[in-house]
Amino acid sequence: MKAPTLENLRVKLSLLDLSNYKHLSDIAQQPNLVQYSPSKIDTPEDLKDYVQTAVDDYYHKTGIPFIVFDKEANAYAGCTRFGFISWQNKVMHIGWTWIGNEFQGTGLNMHMKFLMLQYAFENLEFDKVEFRVDERNMRSRKAVEKLGATLEGILRKDILLLDGFKRSSCCYGMLKEEWPTIKMTVFKGF
């Protein structure tokens, strides 16, 4: 499986790997960037381990990690990933997304998600894309809802975070048959 490069006028998503992850070192040190995640990325060693896990998933064909380049700002902004890819069931997750504070609220995330959803449904012809978000993370929940995903349920206390808190995850989904309408309404003009 060759990783795609997904690109439009605003953003370029290319394979995140051990040759380019250092572009994210400064962003990864921003406070509370992944506070709702079980991942630790704020030291060079932790960031390298995080990327190594993503690379391992890529080689096992269960994930495709991307480094995010904001073309408008002419800067690397963060990363995102297709994960838990089930080729047999044609279901995957989009997540592991973090972008620097200066890129949040700029529309960058919508461009990223459009490219990823378009690729998942139109190129890979997957039946479903899922998103998992900490129940307390209202900003991310609203962002996923803005994409047109449907809340399907909440997995109670399913993920242990670094601070010892056991989070509950909101499960959102989008189906292939919903994509054409979402594309025409939510992503009109992309």
CORHU-V844204 format. One record per pair of residues at least 4 apart in sequence whose ideal C-beta (glycine too) atoms are under 7 Angstrom apart, sorted by the first residue. I is the first residue (numbers start at 1). GAP is how many residues later the second one is. Records with the same first field share a line. If there is no record, write none. Layout:
I = GAP / GAP
//
This chain:
1 = 60
3 = 12 / 55 / 61
4 = 115
5 = 7 / 8 / 9
6 = 7 / 109 / 110 / 113
7 = 5
8 = 103 / 107 / 182
9 = 62
10 = 61 / 62 / 98 / 101
11 = 57 / 58 / 59 / 60 / 97 / 100 / 101 / 104
12 = 57 / 59
13 = 53 / 55 / 67 / 99 / 102
14 = 52 / 53
15 = 50 / 51
16 = 4 / 5 / 35 / 38 / 49 / 50 / 51 / 63
17 = 4 / 38
18 = 33 / 34 / 37
20 = 47
21 = 26 / 27 / 30
23 = 44 / 53
24 = 4 / 23 / 43 / 52 / 54 / 55
25 = 4 / 19 / 22
27 = 51 / 73
28 = 5 / 13 / 14 / 19
29 = 13
30 = 70 / 71
33 = 65
34 = 5 / 7 / 64
36 = 98 / 100 / 101 / 131
38 = 121 / 122 / 123 / 124
39 = 11
40 = 6 / 122
41 = 5 / 6 / 9
42 = 4
43 = 4
44 = 4
45 = 4
46 = 4
47 = 4
48 = 4
49 = 4
50 = 4
51 = 4
52 = 4
53 = 4
54 = 4 / 9 / 11 / 27
55 = 4
56 = 4
57 = 5 / 6 / 26
58 = 5 / 6 / 7
61 = 24
62 = 21 / 22 / 23
63 = 18 / 19 / 20 / 22
64 = 17 / 18
65 = 14 / 16
66 = 13 / 14 / 15
67 = 9 / 12
68 = 8 / 9 / 10 / 11 / 12 / 31 / 44
69 = 7 / 8
70 = 5 / 7 / 33 / 38
73 = 30
77 = 22 / 23 / 26 / 31
78 = 20 / 21 / 22 / 25
79 = 19
80 = 16 / 17 / 32
81 = 14 / 15
82 = 10 / 12 / 34
83 = 10 / 12 / 13
84 = 8 / 9
85 = 7
86 = 5 / 6
90 = 36 / 37
91 = 35 / 36 / 37 / 39
92 = 28 / 34 / 37
93 = 37 / 38 / 39
94 = 19 / 22 / 35 / 37
95 = 36 / 37
99 = 4 / 5 / 9 / 10
103 = 5
107 = 4
108 = 4
109 = 4 / 34
110 = 4
111 = 4
112 = 4
113 = 4 / 34
114 = 4 / 73 / 76
115 = 4
116 = 4
117 = 4 / 12 / 57 / 62
118 = 4
119 = 4 / 5
120 = 4 / 6 / 9
121 = 5 / 55 / 58
126 = 50
127 = 48 / 49
128 = 45 / 46 / 47 / 48
129 = 45
130 = 41 / 42 / 43
131 = 13 / 18 / 41
132 = 37 / 39
133 = 4 / 7 / 8 / 11 / 36 / 37 / 39
134 = 33 / 35
135 = 19 / 32 / 33 / 34 / 35
137 = 4
138 = 4
139 = 4
140 = 4
141 = 4 / 29
142 = 4
144 = 5 / 28
145 = 4
147 = 39
148 = 26 / 30 / 34 / 38
149 = 23 / 24 / 25
150 = 22 / 23
151 = 19 / 21
152 = 19 / 20 / 21
153 = 18
154 = 14 / 15 / 16 / 17
155 = 13 / 14 / 16
156 = 12
157 = 9 / 11
158 = 10 / 11
159 = 8 / 10
160 = 6
161 = 4 / 6
174 = 4 / 5 / 8
178 = 4
179 = 4
180 = 4
181 = 4
182 = 4 / 5
183 = 4
184 = 4
//
